Amino acid sequence: MKTSVDWFRKECAASETRAAGRVTPGLLAPVRVKLPNNPKALKLEEVATVGVREGSTLLITLFDEHTVKHVEAALYDSGIPGVVPHRQDARTIKVPIPRPTVEAKKELFMAAKRKAEEIRVQVRKQHAASIKRGKYEKHSIELEEFQKLTDKYVKEVDNVLADLQKATASKGS
């Protein structure tokens, strides 16, 4: 349960950073590059370094200039909103990141809301699995403790989501 909530907290922190308009190399963490001679997709960090320039532009410097087309394709395929790569030279790709609009902030919050529900479901599934594994008697102390834990972590998810809502709503564009 704790692991699920901690993961959700990290996801919301990333969304909050994005909603605030701060650009970090972590924004491109989900990008996976498929190379023709490698059957497994590689993380972007395995084929290039990512840095921030002027606070709103990501600069990708490739280790090997032959991978530039594959990295550009991976950036387009990633589905990250606002990511449009521009080739600067044989080994450098520039990715300007626009400041998030009010609609983009709302979309970030709605995505976090969907993730929150998934995490609540995971916490409840853990609760049910623990009870099933333990074969406890009805009205036992263990059942009460499991319920308290479940309630605690569901409330924590709600608090993280409420904090994200405050953070995304208070920062006007």
Beta strands, then each sheet from edge to edge (+ up, - down):
strand 1: 32-33
strand 2: 42-43
strand 3: 48-53
strand 4: 57-62
strand 5: 86-89
strand 6: 92-96
sheet 1: 1+ 2-
sheet 2: 3+ 4- 6+ 5-
end
